[in-house]
């Protein structure tokens, strides 16, 4: 039996590798958003694109990264463990074949029904001439991306179970590169430059999928058509698990859709303000939350398949501890650096002072939800490892009601900021309910040792705040330009705050930080993680 310390090392190592790859992808994403903001600003055209991109992006979560991965990985892990690699490969081939057929139907239906879909999620756009029509046209252009990225999600699950995390986590980099090149180079080939950006989405999706092919060859995984669906009991189990998981795992994205629907009734630019704030919010979310949640699923699926309940609870507790330790400083870092980041990278061109103020405040209202999103992701992955996709569906239903109700109440007095606050509060409700239900399912798992990291993390975070805040105050971020001055001050604030946090965590012997620090040192010295 594998020791808990060995399992913790594997979880930490996988999360670290994915965090590094995700960080590189998020940097490219930041560059992408800067390019889009400078070229298209925050108004008629950008509102239409972001609303159009929301629709295939949501379906990507439904059919791809969310429900499919959550249903496929535990079953694939069980088959690989109990019946061997040949049977696991047959399951993978049949799953890919069935998914491709399903995606052909979904993409065709989505392109055909785009006018009604767009009117449903962006109803408020109907009051502005041509806005719904542009959104519909962009949606049709980008809808095939759903199929590409769904197949990518299944391939990612296969490689994660085999222990490979880096290239799948790096694939969003290619999407961002495709969108950057589309915005800069392809706009002149269309009636409106925004179609160049939409075409870049498709090119990025193709590149993401092709990136994984050499890795599949390295592991001698030969994905080929296999239409023997009816004879595969494991495939039927995946399908049964996936159907309820469609709503459960995509809860956060569904909330985003509700938020943007309500925002379509607010003054022009509101959708863009929320989008830009959300994009910066997703920077640490992708690095810490998604990486850790994705790393823990294969490990906990194996432990559940082996019936090792003690190791299962230990992995869950360790994942929750990691999430708290690394998201707490990220929350305050987002709040401190919101205005500096938007001022340095976005301000200029069509992105003016009004947009700077609006997006900065939006990010501040989003930030507290980071910890809740992280806890929700770990709790949801735990249910999926137990092959329970029904419970997150129940939670998602109530969370949607909470988000919609709070959004409707708060959008009046607070406008778009009320929608951001409603999403953060709904995320807290989601996390609390999932954890309560998980405790009923597996018994008490929140031990006193889970609170131990807070004794070091809280003072370390306070130290970071006390160091970074006065440094940020050295610059007037409302002024355009001053690129070098802004860059130096922001870098000094982030580097000084991060260093103080790291040193204080090491001083207080926060195990989670010490483990990651030693892994980084060994990697730099040429060792393996």
One Martini backbone bead per residue (centre of mass of N, CA, C, O) as a GRO file, in nm:
protein
  529
    1UNK     BB    1   0.098   0.035   0.021
    2UNK     BB    2   0.065   0.362  -0.010
    3UNK     BB    3   0.175   0.630   0.132
    4UNK     BB    4   0.069   0.935   0.232
    5UNK     BB    5   0.334   1.088   0.165
    6UNK     BB    6   0.347   0.991  -0.129
    7UNK     BB    7   0.076   1.112  -0.213
    8UNK     BB    8   0.145   1.403  -0.142
    9UNK     BB    9   0.381   1.425  -0.340
   10UNK     BB   10   0.216   1.374  -0.598
   11UNK     BB   11   0.019   1.606  -0.568
   12UNK     BB   12   0.229   1.832  -0.551
   13UNK     BB   13   0.375   1.771  -0.817
   14UNK     BB   14   0.135   1.796  -1.010
   15UNK     BB   15   0.049   2.082  -0.924
   16UNK     BB   16   0.317   2.220  -0.995
   17UNK     BB   17   0.331   2.156  -1.294
   18UNK     BB   18   0.053   2.287  -1.363
   19UNK     BB   19   0.117   2.568  -1.252
   20UNK     BB   20   0.344   2.636  -1.446
   21UNK     BB   21   0.184   2.599  -1.708
   22UNK     BB   22  -0.049   2.792  -1.631
   23UNK     BB   23   0.118   3.046  -1.598
   24UNK     BB   24   0.203   3.064  -1.894
   25UNK     BB   25  -0.089   3.078  -2.003
   26UNK     BB   26  -0.177   3.334  -1.841
   27UNK     BB   27   0.019   3.527  -1.967
   28UNK     BB   28  -0.099   3.493  -2.250
   29UNK     BB   29  -0.384   3.585  -2.160
   30UNK     BB   30  -0.303   3.870  -2.084
   31UNK     BB   31  -0.205   3.953  -2.361
   32UNK     BB   32  -0.470   3.903  -2.503
   33UNK     BB   33  -0.643   4.110  -2.338
   34UNK     BB   34  -0.476   4.353  -2.416
   35UNK     BB   35  -0.521   4.339  -2.718
   36UNK     BB   36  -0.830   4.349  -2.709
   37UNK     BB   37  -0.857   4.614  -2.548
   38UNK     BB   38  -0.698   4.799  -2.746
   39UNK     BB   39  -0.877   4.734  -3.005
   40UNK     BB   40  -1.198   4.704  -2.867
   41UNK     BB   41  -1.242   4.746  -2.576
   42UNK     BB   42  -1.559   4.868  -2.400
   43UNK     BB   43  -1.840   4.754  -2.587
   44UNK     BB   44  -2.011   4.657  -2.848
   45UNK     BB   45  -1.805   4.445  -2.965
   46UNK     BB   46  -1.701   4.314  -2.698
   47UNK     BB   47  -1.971   4.225  -2.592
   48UNK     BB   48  -2.036   4.031  -2.826
   49UNK     BB   49  -1.791   3.844  -2.800
   50UNK     BB   50  -1.814   3.758  -2.499
   51UNK     BB   51  -2.094   3.637  -2.530
   52UNK     BB   52  -2.023   3.434  -2.755
   53UNK     BB   53  -1.787   3.290  -2.594
   54UNK     BB   54  -1.959   3.186  -2.355
   55UNK     BB   55  -2.115   2.955  -2.490
   56UNK     BB   56  -1.884   2.754  -2.575
   57UNK     BB   57  -1.747   2.765  -2.296
   58UNK     BB   58  -1.975   2.630  -2.141
   59UNK     BB   59  -1.988   2.366  -2.312
   60UNK     BB   60  -1.703   2.284  -2.246
   61UNK     BB   61  -1.771   2.225  -1.949
   62UNK     BB   62  -1.992   2.022  -1.992
   63UNK     BB   63  -1.845   1.814  -2.217
   64UNK     BB   64  -1.552   1.836  -2.106
   65UNK     BB   65  -1.377   1.928  -1.844
   66UNK     BB   66  -1.601   1.841  -1.656
   67UNK     BB   67  -1.797   1.589  -1.692
   68UNK     BB   68  -1.606   1.400  -1.847
   69UNK     BB   69  -1.365   1.391  -1.654
   70UNK     BB   70  -1.526   1.309  -1.397
   71UNK     BB   71  -1.627   1.034  -1.532
   72UNK     BB   72  -1.369   0.904  -1.668
   73UNK     BB   73  -1.129   0.879  -1.467
   74UNK     BB   74  -1.238   0.673  -1.255
   75UNK     BB   75  -1.301   0.444  -1.460
   76UNK     BB   76  -1.026   0.428  -1.601
   77UNK     BB   77  -0.867   0.365  -1.344
   78UNK     BB   78  -1.013   0.103  -1.271
   79UNK     BB   79  -0.952  -0.055  -1.534
   80UNK     BB   80  -0.643  -0.028  -1.522
   81UNK     BB   81  -0.614  -0.173  -1.238
   82UNK     BB   82  -0.801  -0.446  -1.294
   83UNK     BB   83  -0.757  -0.506  -1.640
   84UNK     BB   84  -0.567  -0.319  -1.783
   85UNK     BB   85  -0.442  -0.155  -2.065
   86UNK     BB   86  -0.606  -0.279  -2.298
   87UNK     BB   87  -0.888  -0.214  -2.180
   88UNK     BB   88  -0.837   0.091  -2.145
   89UNK     BB   89  -0.793   0.150  -2.449
   90UNK     BB   90  -1.070   0.064  -2.547
   91UNK     BB   91  -1.224   0.272  -2.382
   92UNK     BB   92  -1.091   0.522  -2.508
   93UNK     BB   93  -1.181   0.473  -2.802
   94UNK     BB   94  -1.488   0.469  -2.750
   95UNK     BB   95  -1.504   0.748  -2.621
   96UNK     BB   96  -1.399   0.913  -2.860
   97UNK     BB   97  -1.605   0.824  -3.067
   98UNK     BB   98  -1.862   0.912  -2.917
   99UNK     BB   99  -1.781   1.208  -2.882
  100UNK     BB  100  -1.758   1.287  -3.180
  101UNK     BB  101  -2.052   1.232  -3.250
  102UNK     BB  102  -2.178   1.422  -3.040
  103UNK     BB  103  -2.033   1.686  -3.142
  104UNK     BB  104  -2.162   1.701  -3.419
  105UNK     BB  105  -2.444   1.756  -3.307
  106UNK     BB  106  -2.388   1.999  -3.124
  107UNK     BB  107  -2.266   2.191  -3.336
  108UNK     BB  108  -2.496   2.191  -3.538
  109UNK     BB  109  -2.716   2.287  -3.339
  110UNK     BB  110  -2.574   2.548  -3.244
  111UNK     BB  111  -2.559   2.691  -3.522
  112UNK     BB  112  -2.868   2.679  -3.580
  113UNK     BB  113  -2.959   2.801  -3.272
  114UNK     BB  114  -2.813   3.076  -3.212
  115UNK     BB  115  -3.039   3.296  -3.206
  116UNK     BB  116  -3.182   3.173  -2.950
  117UNK     BB  117  -2.944   3.154  -2.758
  118UNK     BB  118  -2.864   3.453  -2.758
  119UNK     BB  119  -3.140   3.563  -2.668
  120UNK     BB  120  -3.132   3.414  -2.389
  121UNK     BB  121  -2.838   3.538  -2.278
  122UNK     BB  122  -2.885   3.842  -2.449
  123UNK     BB  123  -3.158   4.007  -2.429
  124UNK     BB  124  -3.060   4.309  -2.378
  125UNK     BB  125  -2.942   4.355  -2.679
  126UNK     BB  126  -3.216   4.426  -2.837
  127UNK     BB  127  -3.192   4.754  -2.786
  128UNK     BB  128  -2.942   4.721  -2.988
  129UNK     BB  129  -2.850   4.771  -3.292
  130UNK     BB  130  -2.690   4.465  -3.407
  131UNK     BB  131  -2.593   4.300  -3.152
  132UNK     BB  132  -2.731   4.023  -3.185
  133UNK     BB  133  -2.625   3.962  -3.470
  134UNK     BB  134  -2.321   3.962  -3.401
  135UNK     BB  135  -2.333   3.747  -3.181
  136UNK     BB  136  -2.442   3.519  -3.360
  137UNK     BB  137  -2.213   3.510  -3.570
  138UNK     BB  138  -1.982   3.450  -3.364
  139UNK     BB  139  -2.098   3.188  -3.254
  140UNK     BB  140  -2.081   3.024  -3.517
  141UNK     BB  141  -1.776   3.041  -3.555
  142UNK     BB  142  -1.705   2.910  -3.246
  143UNK     BB  143  -1.855   2.633  -3.200
  144UNK     BB  144  -1.636   2.410  -3.285
  145UNK     BB  145  -1.467   2.437  -3.021
  146UNK     BB  146  -1.622   2.237  -2.851
  147UNK     BB  147  -1.522   1.975  -2.987
  148UNK     BB  148  -1.216   2.010  -2.958
  149UNK     BB  149  -1.206   2.048  -2.636
  150UNK     BB  150  -1.344   1.781  -2.560
  151UNK     BB  151  -1.130   1.590  -2.670
  152UNK     BB  152  -0.903   1.714  -2.504
  153UNK     BB  153  -1.017   1.634  -2.224
  154UNK     BB  154  -0.994   1.328  -2.261
  155UNK     BB  155  -0.690   1.319  -2.317
  156UNK     BB  156  -0.612   1.448  -2.049
  157UNK     BB  157  -0.721   1.220  -1.868
  158UNK     BB  158  -0.533   0.999  -1.975
  159UNK     BB  159  -0.261   1.143  -1.904
  160UNK     BB  160  -0.310   1.184  -1.600
  161UNK     BB  161  -0.325   0.882  -1.527
  162UNK     BB  162  -0.020   0.844  -1.644
  163UNK     BB  163   0.129   1.121  -1.517
  164UNK     BB  164   0.057   1.354  -1.726
  165UNK     BB  165   0.051   1.735  -1.710
  166UNK     BB  166   0.192   1.957  -1.877
  167UNK     BB  167   0.078   1.980  -2.174
  168UNK     BB  168  -0.223   2.000  -2.102
  169UNK     BB  169  -0.173   2.269  -1.934
  170UNK     BB  170  -0.041   2.424  -2.192
  171UNK     BB  171  -0.267   2.447  -2.416
  172UNK     BB  172  -0.390   2.740  -2.365
  173UNK     BB  173  -0.157   2.889  -2.500
  174UNK     BB  174  -0.256   2.833  -2.796
  175UNK     BB  175  -0.519   2.985  -2.777
  176UNK     BB  176  -0.396   3.262  -2.716
  177UNK     BB  177  -0.223   3.279  -2.970
  178UNK     BB  178  -0.455   3.258  -3.172
  179UNK     BB  179  -0.602   3.519  -3.075
  180UNK     BB  180  -0.375   3.718  -3.120
  181UNK     BB  181  -0.334   3.664  -3.424
  182UNK     BB  182  -0.625   3.722  -3.504
  183UNK     BB  183  -0.635   4.022  -3.408
  184UNK     BB  184  -0.369   4.122  -3.572
  185UNK     BB  185  -0.395   3.952  -3.875
  186UNK     BB  186  -0.720   3.876  -3.961
  187UNK     BB  187  -0.915   4.127  -3.976
  188UNK     BB  188  -0.871   4.218  -4.289
  189UNK     BB  189  -1.040   3.952  -4.404
  190UNK     BB  190  -1.291   4.105  -4.289
  191UNK     BB  191  -1.564   4.305  -4.230
  192UNK     BB  192  -1.465   4.254  -3.928
  193UNK     BB  193  -1.210   4.224  -3.697
  194UNK     BB  194  -1.359   4.029  -3.490
  195UNK     BB  195  -1.338   3.771  -3.677
  196UNK     BB  196  -1.039   3.719  -3.628
  197UNK     BB  197  -1.067   3.641  -3.331
  198UNK     BB  198  -1.263   3.402  -3.375
  199UNK     BB  199  -1.069   3.238  -3.558
  200UNK     BB  200  -0.847   3.206  -3.340
  201UNK     BB  201  -1.004   3.005  -3.169
  202UNK     BB  202  -0.996   2.769  -3.370
  203UNK     BB  203  -0.689   2.751  -3.409
  204UNK     BB  204  -0.630   2.696  -3.108
  205UNK     BB  205  -0.790   2.430  -3.084
  206UNK     BB  206  -0.622   2.266  -3.284
  207UNK     BB  207  -0.345   2.305  -3.144
  208UNK     BB  208  -0.415   2.171  -2.873
  209UNK     BB  209  -0.463   1.884  -2.988
  210UNK     BB  210  -0.187   1.840  -3.138
  211UNK     BB  211   0.003   1.857  -2.884
  212UNK     BB  212  -0.080   1.555  -2.771
  213UNK     BB  213   0.022   1.341  -2.977
  214UNK     BB  214   0.321   1.281  -2.888
  215UNK     BB  215   0.238   1.174  -2.605
  216UNK     BB  216   0.072   0.934  -2.696
  217UNK     BB  217   0.309   0.794  -2.837
  218UNK     BB  218   0.492   0.762  -2.589
  219UNK     BB  219   0.249   0.578  -2.445
  220UNK     BB  220   0.114   0.397  -2.665
  221UNK     BB  221  -0.147   0.555  -2.766
  222UNK     BB  222  -0.419   0.431  -2.977
  223UNK     BB  223  -0.646   0.628  -3.130
  224UNK     BB  224  -0.945   0.471  -3.247
  225UNK     BB  225  -1.202   0.356  -3.401
  226UNK     BB  226  -1.495   0.249  -3.189
  227UNK     BB  227  -1.837   0.104  -3.215
  228UNK     BB  228  -1.856  -0.075  -2.934
  229UNK     BB  229  -2.083   0.031  -2.717
  230UNK     BB  230  -2.288  -0.189  -2.604
  231UNK     BB  231  -2.045  -0.387  -2.476
  232UNK     BB  232  -1.973  -0.140  -2.271
  233UNK     BB  233  -2.007  -0.091  -1.938
  234UNK     BB  234  -1.811   0.146  -1.879
  235UNK     BB  235  -1.935   0.347  -2.081
  236UNK     BB  236  -2.212   0.355  -1.945
  237UNK     BB  237  -2.107   0.470  -1.679
  238UNK     BB  238  -1.998   0.732  -1.791
  239UNK     BB  239  -2.267   0.836  -1.900
  240UNK     BB  240  -2.421   0.834  -1.630
  241UNK     BB  241  -2.219   1.030  -1.486
  242UNK     BB  242  -2.229   1.272  -1.691
  243UNK     BB  243  -2.518   1.381  -1.698
  244UNK     BB  244  -2.522   1.509  -1.405
  245UNK     BB  245  -2.235   1.653  -1.433
  246UNK     BB  246  -2.301   1.889  -1.621
  247UNK     BB  247  -2.409   2.069  -1.384
  248UNK     BB  248  -2.213   2.032  -1.144
  249UNK     BB  249  -1.921   2.121  -1.266
  250UNK     BB  250  -2.056   2.403  -1.408
  251UNK     BB  251  -2.152   2.611  -1.191
  252UNK     BB  252  -1.973   2.860  -1.233
  253UNK     BB  253  -2.048   2.907  -1.536
  254UNK     BB  254  -2.349   2.943  -1.490
  255UNK     BB  255  -2.319   3.195  -1.319
  256UNK     BB  256  -2.192   3.364  -1.542
  257UNK     BB  257  -2.435   3.362  -1.729
  258UNK     BB  258  -2.629   3.501  -1.536
  259UNK     BB  259  -2.462   3.756  -1.506
  260UNK     BB  260  -2.467   3.836  -1.815
  261UNK     BB  261  -2.766   3.857  -1.846
  262UNK     BB  262  -2.804   4.086  -1.639
  263UNK     BB  263  -2.588   4.280  -1.774
  264UNK     BB  264  -2.753   4.334  -2.043
  265UNK     BB  265  -2.939   4.557  -1.873
  266UNK     BB  266  -2.705   4.732  -1.855
  267UNK     BB  267  -2.488   4.937  -1.926
  268UNK     BB  268  -2.265   4.987  -2.145
  269UNK     BB  269  -1.985   4.762  -2.056
  270UNK     BB  270  -2.058   4.557  -1.829
  271UNK     BB  271  -1.968   4.292  -1.960
  272UNK     BB  272  -1.669   4.378  -1.987
  273UNK     BB  273  -1.603   4.432  -1.695
  274UNK     BB  274  -1.663   4.143  -1.600
  275UNK     BB  275  -1.465   4.000  -1.786
  276UNK     BB  276  -1.198   4.133  -1.702
  277UNK     BB  277  -1.225   4.061  -1.404
  278UNK     BB  278  -1.245   3.754  -1.449
  279UNK     BB  279  -0.970   3.710  -1.586
  280UNK     BB  280  -0.796   3.797  -1.341
  281UNK     BB  281  -0.925   3.595  -1.145
  282UNK     BB  282  -0.827   3.336  -1.320
  283UNK     BB  283  -0.529   3.334  -1.271
  284UNK     BB  284  -0.515   3.200  -0.982
  285UNK     BB  285  -0.727   2.982  -1.038
  286UNK     BB  286  -0.559   2.820  -1.245
  287UNK     BB  287  -0.302   2.774  -1.075
  288UNK     BB  288  -0.440   2.658  -0.805
  289UNK     BB  289  -0.724   2.530  -0.837
  290UNK     BB  290  -0.718   2.359  -1.099
  291UNK     BB  291  -0.452   2.210  -1.053
  292UNK     BB  292  -0.528   2.068  -0.786
  293UNK     BB  293  -0.794   1.933  -0.873
  294UNK     BB  294  -0.663   1.769  -1.109
  295UNK     BB  295  -0.445   1.617  -0.935
  296UNK     BB  296  -0.643   1.465  -0.724
  297UNK     BB  297  -0.830   1.273  -0.888
  298UNK     BB  298  -0.651   1.025  -0.963
  299UNK     BB  299  -0.566   0.958  -0.672
  300UNK     BB  300  -0.857   0.926  -0.545
  301UNK     BB  301  -0.952   0.712  -0.744
  302UNK     BB  302  -0.749   0.495  -0.660
  303UNK     BB  303  -0.824   0.485  -0.357
  304UNK     BB  304  -1.121   0.408  -0.406
  305UNK     BB  305  -1.064   0.145  -0.570
  306UNK     BB  306  -0.889   0.022  -0.314
  307UNK     BB  307  -1.029   0.110  -0.029
  308UNK     BB  308  -0.855   0.367   0.092
  309UNK     BB  309  -0.984   0.569   0.325
  310UNK     BB  310  -0.748   0.706   0.472
  311UNK     BB  311  -0.600   0.815   0.221
  312UNK     BB  312  -0.840   0.971   0.111
  313UNK     BB  313  -0.870   1.172   0.352
  314UNK     BB  314  -0.579   1.277   0.341
  315UNK     BB  315  -0.593   1.398   0.056
  316UNK     BB  316  -0.823   1.590   0.112
  317UNK     BB  317  -0.693   1.754   0.340
  318UNK     BB  318  -0.441   1.842   0.180
  319UNK     BB  319  -0.593   1.992  -0.045
  320UNK     BB  320  -0.731   2.198   0.141
  321UNK     BB  321  -0.473   2.318   0.257
  322UNK     BB  322  -0.350   2.418  -0.007
  323UNK     BB  323  -0.584   2.604  -0.083
  324UNK     BB  324  -0.566   2.797   0.158
  325UNK     BB  325  -0.264   2.884   0.143
  326UNK     BB  326  -0.281   2.999  -0.174
  327UNK     BB  327  -0.554   3.182  -0.173
  328UNK     BB  328  -0.531   3.392   0.047
  329UNK     BB  329  -0.304   3.575  -0.078
  330UNK     BB  330  -0.446   3.606  -0.357
  331UNK     BB  331  -0.680   3.783  -0.270
  332UNK     BB  332  -0.506   4.031  -0.171
  333UNK     BB  333  -0.344   4.062  -0.428
  334UNK     BB  334  -0.581   4.142  -0.610
  335UNK     BB  335  -0.666   4.396  -0.453
  336UNK     BB  336  -0.394   4.553  -0.468
  337UNK     BB  337  -0.345   4.495  -0.804
  338UNK     BB  338  -0.582   4.580  -0.979
  339UNK     BB  339  -0.515   4.870  -1.077
  340UNK     BB  340  -0.221   4.829  -1.173
  341UNK     BB  341  -0.276   4.613  -1.390
  342UNK     BB  342  -0.481   4.771  -1.565
  343UNK     BB  343  -0.298   5.016  -1.611
  344UNK     BB  344  -0.053   4.876  -1.746
  345UNK     BB  345  -0.200   4.666  -1.962
  346UNK     BB  346  -0.481   4.831  -2.060
  347UNK     BB  347  -0.422   5.120  -2.072
  348UNK     BB  348  -0.548   5.232  -2.371
  349UNK     BB  349  -0.699   5.348  -2.621
  350UNK     BB  350  -1.020   5.217  -2.553
  351UNK     BB  351  -0.894   5.211  -2.258
  352UNK     BB  352  -1.005   5.393  -2.002
  353UNK     BB  353  -1.066   5.530  -1.695
  354UNK     BB  354  -1.345   5.407  -1.663
  355UNK     BB  355  -1.253   5.114  -1.712
  356UNK     BB  356  -1.047   5.102  -1.485
  357UNK     BB  357  -1.238   5.146  -1.246
  358UNK     BB  358  -1.443   4.917  -1.307
  359UNK     BB  359  -1.251   4.666  -1.321
  360UNK     BB  360  -1.116   4.694  -1.045
  361UNK     BB  361  -1.373   4.667  -0.871
  362UNK     BB  362  -1.464   4.395  -0.979
  363UNK     BB  363  -1.219   4.232  -0.878
  364UNK     BB  364  -1.261   4.295  -0.575
  365UNK     BB  365  -1.544   4.149  -0.566
  366UNK     BB  366  -1.436   3.867  -0.661
  367UNK     BB  367  -1.192   3.771  -0.477
  368UNK     BB  368  -1.330   3.624  -0.221
  369UNK     BB  369  -1.422   3.366  -0.405
  370UNK     BB  370  -1.163   3.193  -0.439
  371UNK     BB  371  -1.177   3.001  -0.196
  372UNK     BB  372  -1.460   2.883  -0.259
  373UNK     BB  373  -1.389   2.766  -0.533
  374UNK     BB  374  -1.167   2.576  -0.429
  375UNK     BB  375  -1.337   2.406  -0.232
  376UNK     BB  376  -1.543   2.315  -0.444
  377UNK     BB  377  -1.351   2.161  -0.634
  378UNK     BB  378  -1.254   1.951  -0.430
  379UNK     BB  379  -1.530   1.842  -0.344
  380UNK     BB  380  -1.623   1.758  -0.628
  381UNK     BB  381  -1.385   1.561  -0.688
  382UNK     BB  382  -1.461   1.369  -0.460
  383UNK     BB  383  -1.730   1.275  -0.574
  384UNK     BB  384  -1.610   1.169  -0.843
  385UNK     BB  385  -1.422   0.954  -0.715
  386UNK     BB  386  -1.704   0.818  -0.600
  387UNK     BB  387  -1.916   0.827  -0.838
  388UNK     BB  388  -2.063   1.121  -0.765
  389UNK     BB  389  -2.284   1.337  -0.967
  390UNK     BB  390  -2.551   1.424  -0.810
  391UNK     BB  391  -2.486   1.617  -0.577
  392UNK     BB  392  -2.380   1.866  -0.743
  393UNK     BB  393  -2.655   1.916  -0.877
  394UNK     BB  394  -2.812   2.001  -0.630
  395UNK     BB  395  -2.624   2.233  -0.556
  396UNK     BB  396  -2.644   2.391  -0.824
  397UNK     BB  397  -2.938   2.467  -0.810
  398UNK     BB  398  -2.921   2.644  -0.548
  399UNK     BB  399  -2.694   2.832  -0.645
  400UNK     BB  400  -2.843   2.958  -0.879
  401UNK     BB  401  -3.064   3.089  -0.710
  402UNK     BB  402  -2.879   3.263  -0.538
  403UNK     BB  403  -2.741   3.421  -0.766
  404UNK     BB  404  -2.995   3.534  -0.903
  405UNK     BB  405  -3.119   3.673  -0.656
  406UNK     BB  406  -2.879   3.854  -0.578
  407UNK     BB  407  -2.840   3.989  -0.851
  408UNK     BB  408  -3.122   4.122  -0.867
  409UNK     BB  409  -3.088   4.287  -0.596
  410UNK     BB  410  -2.787   4.426  -0.658
  411UNK     BB  411  -2.806   4.568  -0.950
  412UNK     BB  412  -2.938   4.826  -0.865
  413UNK     BB  413  -2.737   4.965  -0.651
  414UNK     BB  414  -2.447   4.826  -0.793
  415UNK     BB  415  -2.473   4.691  -1.048
  416UNK     BB  416  -2.205   4.514  -1.156
  417UNK     BB  417  -2.104   4.476  -0.861
  418UNK     BB  418  -2.345   4.307  -0.766
  419UNK     BB  419  -2.279   4.062  -0.948
  420UNK     BB  420  -2.002   3.998  -0.828
  421UNK     BB  421  -2.099   3.960  -0.535
  422UNK     BB  422  -2.305   3.734  -0.590
  423UNK     BB  423  -2.095   3.524  -0.687
  424UNK     BB  424  -1.934   3.508  -0.424
  425UNK     BB  425  -2.172   3.421  -0.241
  426UNK     BB  426  -2.247   3.165  -0.403
  427UNK     BB  427  -1.973   3.024  -0.361
  428UNK     BB  428  -2.001   2.996  -0.055
  429UNK     BB  429  -2.255   2.824  -0.059
  430UNK     BB  430  -2.140   2.591  -0.228
  431UNK     BB  431  -1.909   2.505  -0.037
  432UNK     BB  432  -2.069   2.451   0.221
  433UNK     BB  433  -2.266   2.236   0.109
  434UNK     BB  434  -2.057   2.032   0.004
  435UNK     BB  435  -1.913   1.979   0.277
  436UNK     BB  436  -2.156   1.878   0.435
  437UNK     BB  437  -2.222   1.638   0.241
  438UNK     BB  438  -1.942   1.503   0.258
  439UNK     BB  439  -1.948   1.440   0.560
  440UNK     BB  440  -2.194   1.246   0.536
  441UNK     BB  441  -2.047   1.043   0.342
  442UNK     BB  442  -1.732   1.009   0.498
  443UNK     BB  443  -1.710   1.185   0.727
  444UNK     BB  444  -1.486   1.316   0.917
  445UNK     BB  445  -1.213   1.552   0.778
  446UNK     BB  446  -1.195   1.796   0.979
  447UNK     BB  447  -0.914   1.870   1.130
  448UNK     BB  448  -0.688   2.031   1.325
  449UNK     BB  449  -0.459   2.010   1.105
  450UNK     BB  450  -0.606   2.201   0.899
  451UNK     BB  451  -0.549   2.467   1.087
  452UNK     BB  452  -0.238   2.490   1.112
  453UNK     BB  453  -0.156   2.668   0.859
  454UNK     BB  454  -0.292   2.939   0.964
  455UNK     BB  455  -0.071   3.022   1.174
  456UNK     BB  456   0.113   3.112   0.918
  457UNK     BB  457  -0.060   3.237   0.685
  458UNK     BB  458  -0.181   3.490   0.818
  459UNK     BB  459   0.083   3.647   0.894
  460UNK     BB  460   0.199   3.631   0.605
  461UNK     BB  461  -0.028   3.796   0.472
  462UNK     BB  462   0.005   4.050   0.641
  463UNK     BB  463   0.294   4.105   0.554
  464UNK     BB  464   0.234   4.139   0.255
  465UNK     BB  465   0.044   4.382   0.285
  466UNK     BB  466   0.244   4.579   0.437
  467UNK     BB  467   0.446   4.582   0.189
  468UNK     BB  468   0.274   4.627  -0.081
  469UNK     BB  469   0.090   4.879  -0.039
  470UNK     BB  470   0.303   5.118  -0.028
  471UNK     BB  471   0.426   5.058  -0.307
  472UNK     BB  472   0.170   5.108  -0.478
  473UNK     BB  473   0.145   5.418  -0.369
  474UNK     BB  474   0.388   5.544  -0.562
  475UNK     BB  475   0.153   5.554  -0.783
  476UNK     BB  476  -0.035   5.695  -1.055
  477UNK     BB  477  -0.276   5.489  -1.212
  478UNK     BB  478  -0.450   5.711  -1.383
  479UNK     BB  479  -0.215   5.732  -1.566
  480UNK     BB  480  -0.091   5.725  -1.860
  481UNK     BB  481   0.156   5.525  -1.914
  482UNK     BB  482   0.444   5.473  -1.745
  483UNK     BB  483   0.562   5.183  -1.788
  484UNK     BB  484   0.828   5.158  -1.625
  485UNK     BB  485   0.728   5.258  -1.354
  486UNK     BB  486   0.495   5.055  -1.321
  487UNK     BB  487   0.661   4.796  -1.352
  488UNK     BB  488   0.854   4.835  -1.111
  489UNK     BB  489   0.641   4.867  -0.887
  490UNK     BB  490   0.485   4.604  -0.933
  491UNK     BB  491   0.723   4.414  -0.907
  492UNK     BB  492   0.807   4.502  -0.620
  493UNK     BB  493   0.541   4.429  -0.480
  494UNK     BB  494   0.524   4.129  -0.559
  495UNK     BB  495   0.808   4.036  -0.470
  496UNK     BB  496   0.800   4.135  -0.176
  497UNK     BB  497   0.539   3.999  -0.087
  498UNK     BB  498   0.620   3.707  -0.168
  499UNK     BB  499   0.876   3.688   0.007
  500UNK     BB  500   0.745   3.738   0.281
  501UNK     BB  501   0.552   3.503   0.270
  502UNK     BB  502   0.762   3.277   0.240
  503UNK     BB  503   0.937   3.334   0.494
  504UNK     BB  504   0.707   3.313   0.704
  505UNK     BB  505   0.624   3.024   0.635
  506UNK     BB  506   0.901   2.900   0.701
  507UNK     BB  507   0.911   3.006   0.992
  508UNK     BB  508   0.618   2.860   1.062
  509UNK     BB  509   0.609   2.581   0.922
  510UNK     BB  510   0.462   2.542   0.645
  511UNK     BB  511   0.429   2.255   0.484
  512UNK     BB  512   0.319   2.327   0.199
  513UNK     BB  513   0.545   2.533   0.131
  514UNK     BB  514   0.795   2.360   0.189
  515UNK     BB  515   0.740   2.142  -0.024
  516UNK     BB  516   0.743   2.327  -0.275
  517UNK     BB  517   1.024   2.448  -0.226
  518UNK     BB  518   1.186   2.180  -0.244
  519UNK     BB  519   1.096   2.108  -0.530
  520UNK     BB  520   1.217   2.354  -0.670
  521UNK     BB  521   1.511   2.300  -0.585
  522UNK     BB  522   1.537   2.019  -0.719
  523UNK     BB  523   1.469   2.110  -1.005
  524UNK     BB  524   1.707   2.312  -1.029
  525UNK     BB  525   1.921   2.070  -0.966
  526UNK     BB  526   1.783   1.812  -1.146
  527UNK     BB  527   1.555   1.694  -1.023
  528UNK     BB  528   1.268   1.531  -0.921
  529UNK     BB  529   0.913   1.557  -0.858
   0.00000   0.00000   0.00000
